Amino acid sequence: MTSAVVILLVIGLLLLIAEMFIPGGIVGAIGGILLVIAVGIAFSNNPTEAAILAVILTVGIFVGFSIWLKIFPKLPWVKKLTLDENLSEDWHGCDPEQETLMGEEGVALTDLVPSGFANLQNKRIDVTTTGDFINKGDKVRVVEVEGNRIAVEKI
């Protein structure tokens, strides 16, 4: 294997790994293109070696992606980006009597960035903020009710 193939493989794999932390798909696409180019160059030098390389890359990427799908959602910093599943059990986002919530005070059950859940009238209600981020546990007041949208602000 030539040094150009090795360099392209290393850079391509590093870009695929970087895609986990830089969303958007461009970095991963460039990494994939570099891997394809590396296999193409290897085919022009030694087709047997290139075929083995292509199989190893395909299996490695598949296994790596499978492991990533299992592990990534369980990472502590990823959990902070999503709401707890159990909060949707008693969700009352379409209550026809939402107008009664105007002026109500409650507590943020999740970080409101800018949306999340708050405890209002002893119910878990889907709310949004008026712009500022509100931390879990902060007291909130309903300042706007428009259709199914309930806007709160920190007290």
Secondary structure, DSSP 8 states (H G I E B T S, - for coil): --HHHHHHHHHHHHHHHHTTTSTTSHHHHHHHHHHHHHHHHHHHH-HHHHHHHHHHHHHHHHHHHHHHHHHGGGSHHHHTTS--GGGGTTB-TT-TTGGGGTT-EEEESS-BSSEEEEEETTEEEEEEESSS-B-TT-EEEEEEEETTEEEEEE-
